[in-house]
Amino acid sequence: MTPLNQFQPTFAFHPGVTLKEKLDELNIGSKELAVRTGKPEKSISEIINGKAGVSAESAIAFERVLKIPAHFWLAKQSRYEEFVARERLKAEEAKSLDWVRLFPYLEMAKLGWIASTSRAEEKLEQILNFFGVQNESAWENIYIHSAVKAQFKLSLSHSKNPQALSAWLRKGDLDAANFHTPDYDPKLFSACLEKCKHLIALHPKDLFTQLQTLCADTGVRLVYTPGLPKAPISGATRWVGGKPVIQMTNRFKRNDHFWFTFFHEAAHILKHGKNDVFLEEADYNENDMAKEEEANNFASEMLLTKSQEKVLVDNSPLMEKEILDIARRFETHPAILIGRLKFLGALKYTEFNQFYCEINLDNL
């Protein structure tokens, strides 16, 4: 790929071409040059025929015999090698043009993650730059084969669209890298979650910003990343640069779903390993499925305790005023109660939807 604002020649000659021209001009043969430079005739012949490059040692020898500076020959050799490497890269990249079409490029461009372009070659360049990889194979090694285990343990090989999901994760990594926090403190984070619960009932306009600040003070980076087509995901948890990251979308845009996702991801940080990566649509083994269940139970208990849930069930069916009264008593939002009752089958999914509050994070 050609670096931005940098001209690259469409062709470059091997220095052996120039060497042959100079020898013809001086009426010197390859054998004589070999004798004068103390180099094997075979080596000189290979340079002239483009089968071998000009080494620094040879360039200095040519300088003395042909009166052409060594840096001239070395620059010629360097330009030629770069040209050959770029031509080889172009051939390899041509095979990846179908691969790049699997990414939700238009949506990524609309979000400002990459530059908008209609040219396939430029799209490929943008995607590779976005992921910070040299080629399609390098992307596969990270996101499919889990080659960089310290950074990304989970393979996306069984995901319906690993390209879209990897793009969403990569954006989270980039944003988290710019998010400076103190060292992670598990005790502070655990205590922080109780403070976070107070935001549920208040539902302030800057809810996410307040939540982000509370987490940051404990060393946890909370980032919002808009969802992408073919990557239906609510949240993910992993450790980036030695610190935990919670990455969330705004899927469903409902406050009950948002809070369950947040506490679910928080559970992974508190209870599970630094090398684990948790996200929806993953192909979990039995051990990780148990961790997912543990996180679900933790989120459920954070939102409503078993005793509070029992009060809801025992008093069902509830009228609107009763729901509001219980929400005030439990210091939570009515949507949390409605969501739990629907999950338990005590309410139809069409009932009391007026209690849900929309969470719009796209203007952050």
Protein Blocks (a to p, Z undefined) as FASTA:
>chain_A
ZZehiacdfbdcdfklmmmmmmmmnopafklmmmmnopafklmmmmmnopaccdfklmmm
mmmmnopafklmmmmmmmmmmmmmmmmmmmmmmmmmmmmmmpcfklmmmnopaccdfbfk
lmmmmmmmmnopablmlmmmmmmnomalmlombccklpmblmlmmmmmmmmmmmmmmmcc
ddddfklmmmmmmmmmmmmmnopaklmmmmmmmmmmnopacddddddehiacfbdcddee
hiacddddfehiiaklmmmmmmmmmmmmmmmcfkbccdehiacdfklmmmmmmmmmmmmm
mmpcfklmmmmmmmpccdfklmmmmmmmnopafklmmmmmmmnopacfkgoklmpccddf
klZZ
